[in-house]
Amino acid sequence: MTPSDASGGASTGATAGRWSSLDRPPLNSAALQRALVTDGGLWTSLEVVAATGSTNSDLAARAERLPEGAVLVAEEQTAGRGRLDRSWVAPARSGLFFSVLLKPGPEVPAERWGWLTLLAGVAVAGGLSRAAGVDTALKWPNDLLVGVEGEERKVGGILAERVADGVVIGIGLNVTLTEDELPVDTAGSLALAKAAVTDREPLLKSVLRSLEQWYGDWRAAGGDPAASGLQETYAAGCATLGRHVRAELPGGRTLTGTAEAVDAEGRLVVRTAEGQREAVGAGDVVHLRSVR
């Protein structure tokens, strides 16, 4: 599973000994299950494993046999993946690395399922704001940003993958990583952002409860991003809007301009210097400067 790229996790070359002295207690699986797996709730199972290659891959392989709402959490991932198959590696118990299985069903048109990545971003940002007291901004389409000493840093990412009858969403968050555990200066962690809480259990509970609420509202609205309030909330928290950006598109093409909006399909609308507006549905976006 989890998302992002080398800028979001720790260096793959680091040894376990670098992190062995840190106080990073394991998650209490039984307590999390009692708190989150309830009658009538979205979450139907919650499993915590000590280590795995990728929670997204593991959950996707079992998706047809599992009901909606399965949650798989790993204390450590050895082959975590992000967009474009980039790697995500971090010290054991230094963050939250988990995947969830959602099955929107026929009441949500398949063309709206692409909003689930953006929905997860909104849910994570809201959950972290409540539980950790830290402002989390969204970088289109799947990155989570925090401020560290006045600088914009990437604290996590989201990866959504289609499975037979649903979507597996992987979420990765750097929680207690220290500066020397990060591979590049654009990465960050909640601890470096001076979060009020870095205990992973309340953070995970808050994020999953936020995700349950947003998913329920979106699904009840037939996946309509406007009617569910998702489109407006995403735009309000998106640090990409109003920025001068460079979008590196599939096929090697590059588009530079001002990010103006997120349209009804979840695409980023970029206005070029020539005044042309183009909707970007896939690609890497680099923030160049603010024009707001």
C-alpha positions in Angstrom: 0.0 0.0 0.0 0.6 3.3 1.0 0.9 6.2 -1.0 3.1 8.8 -2.1 6.6 8.8 -3.3 10.1 9.0 -1.9 9.5 12.5 -0.7 6.9 11.3 1.8 8.7 8.4 3.6 12.0 7.6 5.1 15.1 6.6 3.1 15.1 3.0 2.0 18.8 2.8 2.9 18.3 3.5 6.6 18.9 0.7 9.0 16.5 -0.4 11.8 19.1 0.6 14.3 18.6 4.3 13.6 15.1 4.1 15.0 15.4 1.4 17.7 15.8 3.9 20.6 12.6 5.9 19.9 9.5 5.4 22.0 7.1 4.2 19.4 4.6 1.8 21.1 2.6 -0.6 19.0 -1.1 -0.1 18.2 -3.7 -1.8 20.4 -5.6 -3.8 17.9 -8.3 -4.9 20.3 -9.0 -1.4 21.5 -9.2 -0.1 18.0 -11.7 -2.8 17.0 -13.9 -2.0 20.0 -13.9 1.7 19.2 -14.4 1.5 15.4 -16.1 -1.8 14.5 -19.7 -1.2 15.6 -23.1 -2.4 14.7 -24.5 -0.4 11.8 -21.1 1.4 11.2 -19.1 1.4 8.0 -16.0 -0.4 9.5 -16.7 -4.2 9.5 -13.2 -5.5 10.5 -9.9 -4.0 11.6 -6.7 -6.0 11.5 -3.2 -4.7 12.6 -0.2 -6.6 11.3 3.4 -6.1 12.5 4.8 -5.9 8.9 3.8 -6.5 5.4 4.9 -5.5 1.9 1.8 -3.4 1.0 -1.5 -3.1 2.8 -3.1 -2.0 -0.5 -1.9 -5.2 -2.3 -2.9 -7.4 0.6 -6.4 -5.9 0.9 -6.9 -5.9 -2.9 -6.0 -9.6 -3.1 -8.8 -10.4 -0.6 -11.3 -7.8 -1.7 -13.8 -10.2 -3.3 -14.0 -12.3 -0.2 -14.4 -9.3 2.2 -17.4 -7.1 3.0 -17.2 -3.3 2.6 -15.5 -1.6 5.5 -12.5 -3.9 6.0 -9.5 -2.0 7.4 -5.9 -3.3 7.3 -3.2 -1.5 9.3 0.6 -2.3 9.2 3.1 -1.2 11.8 5.7 -1.3 9.0 5.6 -1.7 5.2 8.5 -3.1 3.3 7.1 -2.5 -0.2 4.7 0.4 0.2 3.6 1.9 -3.0 2.4 5.3 -4.2 1.3 6.7 -7.4 3.3 5.7 -10.5 4.6 2.7 -8.3 6.9 5.0 -6.3 8.2 3.6 -3.0 7.1 4.6 0.5 9.3 3.4 3.3 9.3 4.5 6.9 10.5 3.3 10.3 8.3 0.7 12.1 5.5 2.4 14.2 6.6 5.9 13.0 3.3 6.6 11.2 -0.1 5.4 10.1 0.0 3.0 7.1 -3.4 1.5 6.4 -5.9 0.6 3.7 -9.7 0.5 3.6 -12.1 -1.4 1.3 -15.1 0.6 0.0 -17.8 -0.7 -2.3 -20.0 2.2 -3.3 -22.4 -0.1 -5.2 -24.7 0.8 -8.1 -26.2 3.8 -6.4 -23.0 5.7 -7.1 -22.2 5.9 -10.9 -18.7 4.4 -11.6 -17.6 7.7 -13.2 -17.9 9.4 -9.8 -15.7 6.8 -8.0 -12.6 8.9 -8.9 -13.7 11.4 -6.2 -12.8 8.8 -3.5 -9.1 9.9 -3.6 -10.1 13.5 -3.0 -12.8 12.5 -0.4 -10.1 10.6 1.5 -7.9 13.7 1.5 -10.7 15.9 2.9 -11.5 13.2 5.6 -7.8 12.9 6.7 -7.3 16.6 6.9 -10.5 17.0 9.0 -9.6 14.1 11.2 -6.1 15.4 11.9 -7.3 18.9 12.6 -9.6 17.6 15.3 -7.3 15.0 16.8 -3.9 16.6 16.4 -4.7 20.3 16.2 -2.6 20.7 13.1 -3.7 22.4 9.9 -3.4 20.0 7.0 -3.7 21.3 3.4 -4.3 19.2 0.3 -2.1 19.1 -2.8 -4.0 17.9 -5.8 -4.7 15.1 -6.3 -3.4 13.0 -3.4 -0.8 14.6 -1.1 -1.2 16.0 2.4 0.8 19.0 3.5 1.7 20.6 6.8 3.7 23.6 7.8 7.1 23.0 9.4 8.9 26.2 10.5 7.1 28.2 7.9 7.8 25.8 5.0 5.2 23.6 3.2 6.1 20.0 3.8 4.5 16.7 2.6 3.3 14.6 5.5 1.4 11.9 3.7 -0.4 10.7 0.7 -3.3 8.7 -0.6 -3.5 5.9 -3.2 -6.8 4.6 -4.6 -7.0 1.4 -6.6 -9.9 -0.2 -8.3 -10.7 -3.9 -7.4 -13.4 -6.2 -8.7 -16.4 -4.5 -7.1 -15.0 -1.6 -5.2 -12.0 0.5 -4.4 -9.1 0.0 -2.0 -7.8 3.3 -0.5 -4.4 3.4 1.0 -3.4 6.2 3.4 0.1 6.9 4.7 0.9 9.5 7.3 4.3 10.4 8.8 3.6 10.9 12.5 6.8 10.8 14.6 9.6 10.8 12.0 12.4 13.1 12.9 14.3 15.4 10.5 17.2 13.0 10.0 14.8 10.2 9.2 13.4 12.1 6.2 15.1 11.7 2.8 14.4 15.2 1.4 13.7 18.6 2.8 10.2 18.7 1.3 9.0 15.8 3.6 7.6 16.4 7.0 5.8 14.7 9.9 3.1 15.6 12.4 5.8 15.8 15.1 7.8 18.3 13.1 4.7 20.3 12.5 4.3 20.5 16.3 1.1 18.6 16.5 -0.6 18.6 19.9 -1.1 14.8 19.7 1.2 12.2 18.1 -0.4 9.1 19.7 -1.3 7.1 16.7 -4.4 5.5 18.2 -6.5 8.6 18.6 -5.2 9.9 15.2 -6.3 6.7 13.5 -9.7 6.7 15.2 -10.3 10.3 14.2 -9.3 9.8 10.6 -11.5 6.7 10.2 -14.5 8.3 11.8 -14.0 11.4 9.5 -13.7 9.1 6.5 -16.9 7.2 7.5 -18.9 10.5 7.8 -17.7 11.9 4.5 -18.2 8.6 2.6 -21.7 8.2 4.0 -22.7 11.8 2.9 -21.1 11.3 -0.5 -22.8 7.9 -1.0 -26.2 9.2 0.1 -25.9 11.9 -2.5 -25.3 9.4 -5.2 -21.6 10.4 -5.4 -22.5 14.0 -6.4 -19.6 16.0 -5.2 -21.6 19.3 -5.1 -24.7 18.0 -3.3 -22.5 16.2 -0.7 -20.4 19.3 0.0 -17.3 17.5 -1.0 -16.3 19.6 -4.0 -16.6 22.9 -2.0 -14.8 21.5 1.0 -12.0 20.1 -1.1 -11.5 23.4 -2.9 -11.4 25.3 0.4 -8.6 23.1 1.7 -6.7 22.7 -1.5 -3.3 24.5 -1.4 -2.9 23.9 -5.2 -5.7 26.4 -6.1 -4.4 29.8 -6.8 -0.9 28.6 -7.3 1.3 28.8 -10.4 1.9 25.1 -11.2 3.7 22.8 -13.5 1.7 19.7 -14.4 3.7 16.8 -15.7 1.2 14.8 -17.8 1.2 11.3 -19.1 3.1 11.0 -22.4 5.8 13.4 -21.3 3.8 16.6 -21.9 4.2 19.5 -19.5 1.5 22.1 -18.8 2.3 25.3 -16.9 -0.2 27.8 -15.6 -2.4 28.9 -12.7 -4.5 26.2 -11.0 -8.0 27.8 -10.9 -10.5 25.2 -9.9 -11.4 21.5 -9.3 -14.2 20.6 -11.7 -17.2 18.3 -11.2 -15.1 15.3 -12.3 -12.3 16.1 -9.8 -9.9 17.3 -12.4 -7.6 20.3 -11.8 -8.4 23.2 -14.1 -5.2 25.0 -15.2 -5.2 28.4 -17.0 -2.1 28.9 -19.2 -0.4 32.2 -19.8 -2.3 32.4 -23.2 -5.6 32.2 -21.3 -6.5 28.7 -22.3 -8.1 26.5 -19.6 -7.3 22.8 -19.5 -8.6 20.1 -17.2 -5.9 17.8 -15.9 -7.2 14.4 -14.8 -3.8 12.7 -14.1 -0.2 13.7 -13.7 2.2 15.1 -11.2 1.7 18.7 -10.1 4.5 20.9 -8.8 3.7 24.1 -6.8 5.8 26.9 -8.2 4.5 30.0 -6.5 1.3 31.5 -5.1 -0.6 34.1 -7.2 -3.4 34.7 -4.6 
